[in-house]
Amino acid sequence: MRFGLCSSALGALALAAATPVVVQAQTPAIQFRVPAGPLQTVLPQFAAQSGEQILYSTDLVVGRQSPGVSGALRTDQALAGLLQGTGLRARRTRPNTLVVFDPTARAETADEAIELDEIIVTGSLIRGVADGPSPVVSVTRDDIDRQGHGTVAQALAALPQNFGGTGNDAAMSNGGDRTGTNSFYASGVNLRGLGSDATLVLVNGRRMAGTGNKGDFADVSTIPTSAVSRIDVLLDGASALYGADAVGGVVNIILRDDYDGAETRVRYGATSDGASDEVQIAHTVGQRWSSGSILGTYEYNDRSRLAASKRDRANDADLRRFGGTDRRRIFSNPGNIVVFNAAAGGFVPTYAIPRGQNGIGLQPSDFLAGQGNLYNYREGLNVLPEQTRHSAYLVLNQDLGDRVSVNADVRYGLREFEAVSQGFPTTFTVTSTNPYFVSPTGATSHIIAYNFGRDLGNPRIGGRAESLGASIGAKIDLAGSWRLDTYAAYAQEHGENGSSNQLNSTFLREALGAIADNPATAYSARRDGYFNPFADGSNSSPAALAFIGSGWARGVGETTVSSINALADGSLFTLPAGDAKLAAGVAFRRETFERQDTSFTSGVSPSVGAPVAFDREVASAFAEVRIPLFSAANRRTGFERLELSIAGRFEDYSDAGQTTSPKIGILWQPYSELVLRANYGESFRAPALRELNETADQSPTFLPRGSQQVLAEILYGGNPDLEPEQAKSWTLGGDYRPAALPGLRMGLNLFRIDFDNQIGQPAFTALTTALTNPALSAFVRIIDPINNAQDRADMQALLDLPTTALADLFPAEAYGAIVDARFVNTSSVLLEGIDANLDYAFDIDDHAFDLDANLTYLDRFDTQATPTAPVQSGINSPNLPVALRARASASWIRLDWGASAALNYVDGYPDVTGRPIGSWTTADVQLRYAPMRGPLEGTTLTLNVQNLLDTDPPFYDAPEGVAYDAANTNVLGRFISIQLTRAW
């Protein structure tokens, strides 16, 4: 028989198989007060009052009504009373664990109990470990629903430990994501702010393939929410257990694999002003039989775009209305006549082209000397791109006799996205050969700073991302308690993106008359009309605009992970406190990365980039041993329970050498109310394939330096000399459950991560401050090509490289800086902080209440870009993690009705100038109706309101021209959703 198990004390679901073992134990009487109500509601209250692990399947208990229980009873007696009339029973499998099961599910199980030893939880490789030294946060399926989240990405983004500055489509166009690697608008996880590539994401314990330009982080957006059983978040380094890349933590998304019946979900949500909406439809069907089960899920999700024009904090780069800076740029329409000012390090306007005219018949006296036009480059942008997603999941479990069971699953997701980028800013030279040319000084040519947004419109971005995961495995019972668990898995991420409506710089020069008509093109400036750069708005012929705006770019990327894994675990020997257990295994995986880029932004034919294809092989051997030193069998004063956990993993990379990752942990229960945990581990992450092998290329951009915009050439590329990242992590914490307040649990976890050799692109991550930040001076070269011949020669050499994008858009003399944004091993990161949580479940008459709070506080986040660079703080600054984030909630349930409210808090911090950015508090509410009887039994209707008061984020004078920090806040506003779930 297959079934899912839920540990309500941990707030977690696990998946297991039944075997016939019965364990008896006597427990002292406890005063229980659990009201009548839905079994899925009262069981967590019972577990909290008993202080024991109560394991059960959510699918098993849903729709069943409990009479409640009251009085001084032993836990076993009280649970039997709680289950009276439900058709379910409970058996004790360990001194602190009972399991709820259905005795009619299989005829021969009437005399069987369900064994905890079947369960493997995130944070351990050993079956039967209900808890361990590692801090784990679990988000259950019910938590996702009660918090009003429609997607897995939204549920993970709400965790205080997750930083939204990378792998976040809401940060892409709003200055929040400085990495520039999220080319397919994916949704990743970035625990502690150490980087999306430092968090290992698993699905059912299997690896996902990477996504983005680097293929180095997992996209959780295509996982169907309706298929989720729970999400475990392991908040310390776990390289010894799961692989060397689990540096910042592990997210294990565990999908349902056992359901009998059908379930339909329909969800619709929209911002209260109608600026963006979301539709989700899902259906799940499953069937059990005596020796197995099958389950299938399909989910459709569509989210419309949120236009920047609909949000005051995102629609206009002139932030003076908030007390900020005018962030509009001199690359404008109408344009500006500019000259390069070496002292300023950039172009400065000398004459503004007048407004309110069409560029025909201009006189020299019409130009505005000493003035400059400014352009709002936020015009036409989106805060959120449009996303449409299809997701499917199928899983099969089958017993083959009494000792062998097999399982297979396949997961597929297709996500399509549409976005826009800002109108193209540039400078170009226009000469007297252009019929619209007029000079206010009598010169024969001028450099004009211009934006093509009003001529060509914003460049359009679109693409698709496909995600595939499949595995097949077998569990084989060996001699005694030993079991062999093997599987083969394959994961693939395929992404395509492209942009159209882009400027072709070669065609622009032809349309300006700067070069002669090219007979190889169908366009002739004399016949079809020249481009007019002197108009306010657009006053060029459609043929000219179509010609210069015919540029495009496309990219295709694919990553795969193929793996084979074998794990054996069981009891080694028996100690007075219980069995010492060992899990040991081997694994082999192969990773591939492929990408090809093609563009048509210069020249008369497309530039086809050389295809890149990298691969690596990784062989691993790993083991974990759990040694009980004290337990209920031999407890002493101060030692109710004491367990030692030791783990290690050896990995051999075909391209990056060998790594060994050890981990040691202690779990100590000095008395019944208090459990303490401590961990030490070491992690090593090998460089990603792209970080090692990416082909070098260059492209121009404008960077701020003071009040000026400096044209800089940015150097990109891999680094074959990269060394593995290394991290040492410590955690110390515990849980306190006072007997005087049954249902109360308080948890505290202190953590420290010492990260050396972190791989990154320091200058690119902080690109907008690259020219002014002393810590980045090693990556920046300020040049003066006009007055320095060597600078001019070096800059021209870069422009002459075939890998340079937009090489003929600007002359060498126009550049003021060269920024090295290639991958390097940075010196160090030191992170220290505290996680705290509180849960309190209680009842008043037949009203059930639950209070919950979860916060994370980062005390230190010291970063050093190079060994000689000054140490800088990586927290409490825009686009970096905030020191304090928290969420607190309260819920109420009575019979068919339930309600909840939550507060989300982001602490305040200063910007780079010292100006304070205020804290941000938002409120969420939910109302739920779930009738237990009548024709609507099995139906749940929920109304969710997120950001109830429509609270704007605090003002931040962002260089990107938005008035908020997109990495830590958002401008979605009040979002109202209604969800209908029906179990058939």
N, C-alpha and C positions, 0 to 999 in steps of 0.2 A: 504494500500500500504506500502511496506517496501522499505527503501532506506538507503544508507549511506550518511553521511554528513561530509564535511571537513571544518574546520575553518582555512582559510589560514593565518589569522593574528596570530594564535597560531601555525600554521604548524601542525595541528592535524586533524584527521578524527574521526568522531563519528557516532554512529548508532542510528536511531530514527524511530518513526512511525508518520504518518501525522494525524493531527486533524485540523478542520476548524476554524481558528482564524485569523483575519486580524487586524493589528495595523498600523495606519497611523502616520507619523511624518514629519515635515518639517526640512530640514537641510540646512545650508548655502552653498553658491556656493564655489566650490574648483576648482583650476586649475589642470585639468587632462591631462596627456600625456601618453597614453597607446597605443603602436603600434599594428597593426594587427598581428595576429598569432594564434597558437593553443590556444583554450580556457583554457586548463589546465595550460598553461604558462602565459597567460595575467591576469587571475583572481588573482593570488597572487600579481602581480604588482598593480592591481587596489585596492586590499585590503590595501596594504601598503600605497598608495597615499591617500586613503580615511580615513585611521585610524579607520575603522570600521570592525566588524566581518562579513565576507562573507562566508556563509556556503554552501557547495555543495558536491555532490558525485563525487569522482574521476571517477568512472565508467560512470557517467552521462555525464561528459564534455569531456571525451577522444574522439578524432577523430572529434571534432567540431571546426570550424574555426570562429574566431571573427574578425570583421572589425576594431576593435580598437575604441578608443574614444579620443577626444581632445577638450579642451576648458574649460571655467569657467562654471561649471554645479553643480547642486545639486547631491548628491550621488545617489539618486534614479533615476534621469534622466540619469546620466552618465552610470549607470549599465544597464539600459534599452537599451541604445545605444550600449553598449559593447556586449549585447546579441542579437542584431538585426541579423536576418537571421539564428540563431542557433536553433530556435524552442523551446528555453527555456525562462522562465520568472523568475522574482524575486519579493518577497514580504518582506516588513519590518515586523519583529515580535517583535522587541524591539527597544528602541531608538537608540541603537548602533549596530543593527544586521539586516542583510538581508539574505534571504535564496533563493538559486537558485533551481528551480524545473521544472519538465516537466509537463505541463498542460494536455498532452494527455495520461499520464501514467494510468489514471483512469478517466472515464467519469465524475464522480461527483466532481472531483477535479478542474474543471474549475473555480470554485468560492472559492477554498480553498487556504490557504497559509500554509506553513509548520511552525510548532511552535518550537521555540527554547526550550520551556519548556520540550520537549521530550528528550533532550540530557543530559546524565550524563557523566561528564568528570572525569578523574583520579584526585583525590585530593578532591573530594566532593561526598557526597551521594545524593545531591539534584539535581533534574532536573532543567535545565535552568541556570546553573552557567557556563558562558562562560569562566570566569577566577576567580581566588581566591587568598587567601593569600599565598598559598604554591607554591614554585618554581617547575615548571614542564618543563622538556625537552622532546620534541616529535620528534621521528624519523619516518618519513613517509615512505610509500612504495617507493615513488619516491626517497627519500633520500638514501635508501638502494641501489637502482639501480645506482644512480648517483655517489655514493662512491665506486662502484665496488664490493660490498660484495655479496657473494653467500649464506651466512647463517645468521640466526638471531644471532648466537654466534659471528660471525665476526663483525656484525653491532654494537653490544653492547660492544665488546672489544675495538672498536675505540673511544668510549666516553672517554673524559679525566677524568670523574668522576669515571670510573670503573678501579679497580686494578686487574691485571692479575696474581697475585701471588697465588691464590687458585681457584679451580674449572676450571682448564685450562689444557687441555691435552698436550699443548706444553711445560708446565712447569714440567710435571710429571717426566721425565727421565733426566732433566737437572738442577736439584737443585733449581728450582724456587718455587715449592709448598712444603712447610715444614709441612703441616698438615697431609699428608699421608692418607687422607680419600677418595680421588677420585679414588676408586678402579675400577670403570667402565669407566674411561677415559671420563667423562662427561664434559660439558661446563656450568659453573655457572656464576653468577653475584655477584661482590663484590664491592658495592658502598662505596666509601671513604676509602676502605681498612679495614673496620671494621669486615670483615669476610663474606663469602658467606652465612652463616647461619643468618646474621643480615639483609639481603636483602630479602624482601618478593616478590616472583615472582607469578604473576597471569596471567591466560589466559582468556580473556573476563571477567575479574573480578572474576574468579574462581581460587581456590587454586590448585597448582600442588602438587603431592606427592614428598617426598624427595628422594634423591639418595645418593650413596656413602656408605662408611662403617658406617657412623652415620645416614644416611637417613635424613640429615638436610639441604640440599640445593637442589634447583631445577635445573634440566638439561634442558637447552633451545635448545640443539642440535637437538632434534627430531621434533621440530616445523617446518612445511613446510614454507619456505620463501615466496613462491608464494601465500600463503593464508593470509599473513600479510597485514593488512590495515594500522596500525601504531603501534608504541611502545611508551608508555608514561613512563617517568622516573621521579618519584616524589622524590625530593632531600631533604626531611626532614623526621623526624620520623612521622609515620602515624598510630601508634597503636590505636589511638582513632577511626580511620575510618575502618581499615582493620584487626586489630587483634594485639595482644601484641607482635608478633614476627616481626613487621614492624619497627625495631629499626633504621636501617641505611637508609631506604628508601623503595620504592615500584617500581617494574617494572611491568607494565600492558601491556601484548602483546595482542592487539586487532586484531582479525582475521576478514576477510571479511565475510559478511553474506548476500550480495545482489549483484548478477551479472547476467546479461542477455546475454548469448552468450557463447563463449569458448575462451580460451587463452592457448597458448602453449609456453613454455620456454625451450630453450636449451642453456646450458652454458658449455664452456670448458676453463680451465685455467691450466697453468703450470709455474713452475719457468723457467727463461730464460735459465738455463743450463740443463733443462730436469730432474732434480733430483727428482721432485715430481709433480704430476698433479692431477686435480680434474675435474670430470664430473658431471653435474647436468641436469636432465630432469624433467619437470613438466608440468602438464596439469590441467586446471581448466575448469569446465563447470557449468553453472548456468541458471536458468530460473525464470522469474517473471510471476505472474498472478495477477488478480485483487485484490486478498486478501492475497497473500503470495509469497514466493520465496523458492528456494532450490539451494544449491551450494555444489559442491564437488571438492576436490583437491587431486591429488596424486603427490608426488615428490620423485625422486630418486637422491641420491648423493653418489659419490664414490671418496674418496681421497686416493691416494697411500702414502706409507710411505716416509718420508724424512730420509735417512740414515745419521747417524753422520759422516760416512766416506766421505760424500759429502760436509761437511762444516768444514773449517779449524779451526774455533773457537769451534768446538764440537767434533773433532775426536781424539784428543791426549791430555792426561792429563799432559804431559810435556809442561808447558806453558812458558818455558824459551825463546822460539822463539818470544814471545810478550813482553819480559822483566819481566815475572812473575816467578812463582815458579814451580819446578818440583813436580807435584801432583801425580805422579805414586807411587805405593805402593809396599811394600816388600812382599806382598802375590802375588807371581809371578810364572811364568813358563819360564825357570827353577826356582825352588824354592830356598829358603834360609834356612840354619840351624840357628835356633834362640834360644835365651834364654830370659826369662822374667827378665827385669831390673826394680826393684822396684823404683829406683830413677827416672828413665825415665817414669815410670808408664805404661810400655808396653813392647812388644817384640822388641828386637834388633838383627840384623843379626850378627852372628859370622863367618860364612863361606857362600860363595856363591857357589851354584852348577854350575859347568862350563857350558858354552854355547857350541853349536856345537858338541854335542855327544848324544848318544841314551840311556844313563843310564846303559849300559852293559859294564863290564870290567873297571869300574872306579877304580882308585887308590887313597889312602888317600892323596897323594901329589897333586892330580888334583884339590882339593877344593881350593877356593880362600879365604884365611884368611883375616878377617877384611873388607871384601867387601860384597855388597848386590846387588842382582838383583832387578830391578824395573819393574813393569808391568803396561801397559796402560789399565786400566779397562774401558776405553771408546770404546774398540774394540767391534765391532758388534752391538752397540746400535743404536737406532733411535732417531732423534730429534722430529719427529712427528710419531705417530702410524698410521697404515692403518685403515681407518674407512669407512664403507659402511652403508648407511642409507636409509630406506624406511619410508615415512611419508604419512598419509592420513587424510583428514578432510572432514566432511559432516555436513551441517547445514540446518535446515528447519525452516521457519517462516510461521505462518498461523493466520490470523484474524478469530475469531469466533464471528461474528456480529460486532457491532460498539464499544463495550466496553471491549472486551476480545481478547487478542492475546496470542498465545502460541509459544514457540520456543524449539528446541531440537538440540543438537550438539554432535558429537562424534569425538574424535581425537586419532589417534594411530600412534606410531612410533616404529620402530625396527632399532637398531643400532648395528652393529657387528664390533669388533675391534681386531686388532692383534698387538702385541708389543713384545719386548724382554727386558730382564734385564741383568745386567752385569754378567760376568762369576763369579762363586761362589768362594769367598776368604775364606780361613780358615787356621787354624793350626791343625796338627795331629801328633801323635807320631808314628814313624816307628822304629821297633826293628830288631834285628839280625835274627828273624824268617822270615823276608822278604828276598828272595833270591837275591834281588838287593841291599841290604843294604851294605853300606860302611861308615866307620867312619873315619874322618880325625884325630880324637883324640884317637881312640882305644876304645871309649865308645860302649855300647851294645844297646843304643837307642838314638834317637835325635828327637827334635821337629822341624818340617819343616813348614814354612809359604809358602802357595801354592795357586795358582789360577787354577781352573779347566776349564777355558774358552777354552783352546786349546785341552783339552781332550774330553770334553762333548759338547762344543759349548755353546752359551748363552742360558740360560733358556728362553723358549718361553711362552708368555702370550697371552691368547685369551679369548674372551667372547662375551656376547651380553647384551644389555639393551633394555627393552621394556617399553614404556610409553603409558598410556591410560588415557584419560580424557573424561568424558561424563556428560551432564547435561540436564535437562528438566525443563522448567519454564513457568510461565504465568504472564502476565501483565493485571491487571483488573482496569479499570477506575471506581472510586468510586464517591461519591457525590462531586460536585464542581470541584476543581482542584486536588483532591486527587487521588492517584493511589497506588495500592498494587502490588508490584513486588516480586514474590516468585520463588524459584528454589530449586531443589535437585541436588546435584553433587557428582560425584565419580571420584577419581583419583588414579592411581596405577603406581608404578615404580617397575619393576622386573629386577634384574640384576644377571648375572652369570659370574664368571671369574675363570680362572684356569691357572696354569703354569705347564709345563712339562719340562723334561730334567733337573730336579733338582737332587742335590746330596742327597743320603740317607746315613747319617753319620754312621749308624750301619753296613750297607753293605760295606762302605769304610773300616771300621776296620777289617771286615772279609777278604776283598780283599788285605789288607796290611799284613795280617797274624797276626795282633795284638790279634785277638781272633780266636778260633778254627772254622773250617768249621761247619756251622749250617745245620744239616740234613733237617731242615724245608724249606730250600731254594733249588732251582734247581742248584745253583752255587756251585762249589768247586774250591778253589784257587789252590789246587794242580793239579786238572784235567784241569781247564779252564784258568789257568794263574793268577799270582799275579798282583796287580797294581804296576807299576814301577814309583815311585815318583822322580827319579833321572835324568830323561831324559829332554833334551831341546826339547819342543814340546810334542808329545804324542807317547809313545812306550809301550803301554799295549795292551793286547789281546782284540779283539772286545767283547768277552764274559765278560771280567772284566769291560770294560767301560760301556757296556749295564747294567750290574748289579748295579754298584755304581750310574749310572745316571738314574735309574728307579724311582727316587723320583718325587713326584707331589704334588700339592695343589689345592684345589677347594673351592670356596665360592659361596653361593647363598643368595641373600638378596631381601626382598620385603617390600615396605612401601605402605600404603593406607591412603587416606583421604576421608571420607564420610561426607557430610554436607547437612544441610537443612537451608535455609535462607528465611526470610520474612522481607520486607522493605516497609513501607508506607511513602509517602511524599506528601506534598501539602502546600497550603497557610494557615497560622494561622490567620493572621489579616492584615489589610491594614494600613500602615503608610503614612505620607505625601510623603516619598521617594519611596514607593512601598510596595509590599507584603512581610511580614516576612514569611519565609518558614521553615518548619520542615521536617526532615527525621528521622524516628525512626524504629528500628527493633529488631529482635531477631534472634539468630543463634545457631545451635547445630552441632558439628562435632565430629567425632571419628577418631583417628589416631592409626595406628598399625605399628609395626616394627618387622620383622622376619629375622633372619639370621642363617645360619649354615655353619661351616667351617670343611673341612675334609682334612687331609694331610697325606702324606707318605714320610716324610723326615727323619725318624728314626724308629727303630724297624723293625719287620718282617711282620707287618700287618698295614694297614692304621689306623690312629688315627681319630676317628669320634668325632668331637666336639659336645658338648651338644647343641641342638637347643635352640636359644633364641627367645622369643616371648613376646613383650611388647605391651600394648595398653593404651590409655587414652581417656577420654571424656572431651570436653570443651563446656560449655554453656555460651552464650554471650548475652548481651543486650547493645544496642548502640543508640546514637542519635546525630543529628547535627542540629543546628539552624542557619539560615542566616538572619540577621537583617539589612535592608538598612536604614541608617540614613540620607544620602544625595544622591540625584540623579539629573537627568535633570529636574525632576518635582519640586524640591525645592532647587536647588543649590544656594550656597552663594559664595562670594569671598573666595577663598582658599579651597572650598569644592564643587568641581564639583561632587564628588562621595565619599561616605564613607560607608563601610559595615563592620559589625562585624560578625565573625563566631565563634561559640562555639560548641565543640564536646566532647563526652566522651564515653568510652566503659568499661563495667564491664565484666570480664571473670572469670569463676569458673572452675578450673582444677581438675580433679578427683585425681591427684597425686601430684600436686604442689601448691595447695592453690588457693587463689583468687588475682586478680589484677584489678586495676582501672587506666585507662589511659585517662587523660584529654588533651584537646588541645584548644587553643584560637588563633584567627587570626584576623588581621585588614587589610582591603584594603582601601587605601586613594588616591584619585585623586585630588590633589590641584588645578590643571588646566589641560586643555585638553591634553597637551603634556606629562604629567608626571603621572605615577601610582606608588605608593609605597605600599609595603607589609611587614607585620611583623607577626611572628608566635612564639608561645611557646607551647611545648608539652612534655608529659612524656610518656615513654614507658617501658614496662616490658616484658621480654622474659623468659618464663619458660624453664627449662633445657630440651633438647631433650631426647627422650626415651632412646637412647643408652648412653647418658652422665650420666643418672641416674643408669642404670641397667646393663651395659656391664660387662660380666664376666672377672675377672682378669686373665691376662696371662703375660708371660715374654718371651723375646728373646734376643739373643746377637747381638751386632754390634760393629764395631770399630769406635772410635771417636778420632779426633785429639786433642793432647795437646802439644803445641809447635811443635817440629819436629817429635814427636812420635805418633804412633797409639795405642790407649789404648782400650783393650777389655772391654766393658761395658755391663751390663745386664740392659735392659730397661723394666720397669714395666708399664703395661698398665691396664686399667680397668675403670669402671664407679665409680660414687660417689653418693650414695643415700642421702648424706647430702647437696647436691648442693642447692643453693638458686637461685631464679630468678635474671636474669640480670636487671639492672635498668638504664635508660638513661633519661636525660633531654636535650632537643634540642631547640635552638633558631635560627631563620633565620630573616634577615632584608635585604630588597632589593627593586628593582623597575625597571621599564622600562621607557625610555625616547624616545619620537618620535617627533623630532623638526619639526614644521610646515614649517620652511625655507628649509628643506631637505626632501621632501616627499619620503617615501620608506625607510628611515633610522630608525632603532630601536636599542637602546643600552640598555643592561640589566646588572644588577649587583646584586649579592646576597651574603651576609655575613652569615656564619653559625658557630655555636658552638654546639658541642655534648659533654656532660659530662656523661661518661659511668662508672657505678660502678658495682662491682660484676660480671664483664665479665667472662663468662665461657670459659676456655681454657686449653691447655696443654703447659704451658710456656716452659718447658724443651724440649718437643718434637718439638715445633714450631721452636726453635732455637737449634736443636740438635747438629749441627756441632760446636757450641760454648759453649755447656753446661758445659764442663769441665774447661773453661777459663773465662766465664762471671760471675762476682761477683753477678749480679742480680739474677742468677739462683742457687746460692749456697745452698739455702734452699731445692732444689730438687735433689742435687747431694751428694753422699757419696763416697769419695775416700777410697779405701780399699787396704790392703796389706796382702792377704791370706797366702803368704809364711811365713811371719814373725809374723803375728798376728793371734792367734788361734781363737779369737772371729770372726774376719773377715772371716776366712776360714769356720767356722761353719755356719755363717749366709749365706754365699754364697752357701754352699753345701745344706742348707735347701731350698734355692730357686731352685736349680737344681733338687732337689728331688720332687718338686711339679709336679703333673700330667699335669698342664697347661703350663709348661715350654717347649718352642720349642727348638729343637736342644740341648737337655739337655746333651747328651753324646758327643757333638762335642768338647768341651773344658773342661779341669779339673777345679775345683774350684780355684786352684792356679794361673790359667792363667788370672783371671779377675782383673781389676784395679779400677773399679768404678761401682756403682749402681745408676741408674738415674730413678727418679720417674716421669713418664710421664702420670700419671693418671689425670683425669679431676678435676679441682679445680676452685673455684671462685677467680679470680685474683682481685687485689685491685681496679685499676681504669685506665681509658683511658680518656684523654682530647684532643678533636680535635677542631681546629679552622681553618677557611680558607675562601676563596672567590671564587665564580664562576662568570665569566664575559662572555658576549656574545655580538655580534654585527651582524646585518643584514642590508644590504643596497641594495635595488633593484632599478634600474634606467634604462633608455633607451636612446639610441642615434640613432635618425632616427628609422629604423626598427630593430635595434639591441638591445636585452634585456640583461642586465647584472645583476648579483647578487653576492654580496660580503658577506662572512660569516666568523665569527671567534668565537671560543668557547675555554675557558681555565678554568682550576681550579688550585688554589694555596692553598696549605696546609701550614699554618703558624706555627701551633703547632700540634703535635701528641704525647703527653706525655703518657708514659705507666709506670705502676708500678706493677711488678709481684706479690709482697706481700706487706702488709702494712709496713713492715720494710725495704723493698728493695729500692735501690736508684731509682729515677725517670730517665727513659731513653727515648730518642726520638725514635718514631716509624716511622720516615720518613728520607729520604735522606740517606739510608743505603741499601746495597744489599738485595734483596728479600723482601723489604718493600716499601711502596708507596713513590714516588718521589714528592717533594714539588710542582713542576710546570710541568703541561702537557697542551698542547694546540694543536688545529687544526684550520687552516685558509684555506679558499677556495675561488675561483672565478669561476663563470660560465658565459657562453655566449650562447645565442640562437638567431638564425635568420632563420625563416621559418622552413625548414626541418632539419636544422643542429644545433648541439649544441656541446659545448666543455667545459671542466672544468679542473681545476688544484687545488691541495691542498698540503699544507705542514703540516706535523705532527712533533711535537716537544716534546722531553723528556729532562728535564733539567739534568745537571750534578750534581754529589754528590760524597762524599768520601766513600771509603770502611772502614772496621772496623779498619784498620791500619792507616787511614788518607790519603791513596793514592787516588788521584783524579780519578774519573770515568767521562769521558767526556759526554757532551750532545749528543743527537742523533736527527738528523733531516732527515726526508725522504719526498720524493715528490711523489704524485700520479697524474695521468692524465687520462682523459677520452675523447673519441670522440664518438658522438652519431648521428645517422641518423634515422629520423622518418618521412617518407613522409606522407603528409596530403591528397594527391590525387593520383589517378592512381591505377594500379594493386597492388602496395605495400602499399596502405593505410591500417593503422592498424598494420604495421610492425615497430619494433624498433630494430636497430642493434647498439650495443655498443662495443667499444674496450676500455678495461681498462688496465692500467699499474700501479701497486702498487710498491712502492719503485723504482721509475724510474731509479735512478742513481745506483741502486744495492749497497746501502750504508751499510757497515757492522756496527753492533752495537759497541759501545765503549768497550775497553778492561776492563775486570774485572778479577782479579786473584782469581777465585772462588775455594773454597775448593773441590767442586765437580768435578774439572778437566775440566771445560769448561771455555772459555775465554769471557764470557758475563753474564749479569744478566738476567736470563730467566724469571724473574717475571716482568720486565719492558721493555725488548727488545726481539728481536728474530733474528734468523739467516735464516729465510725463503729466503731472498734475493728478487731480482726482480721477480714479479709474473705478468704474462700477461694473460688476459682472454678476451674472446669474448662471447657475449650473444645475442641471437636472440629471440625476443618476437613477437608473432603474435596473434592478436585478430581476431577471426573468426566471 
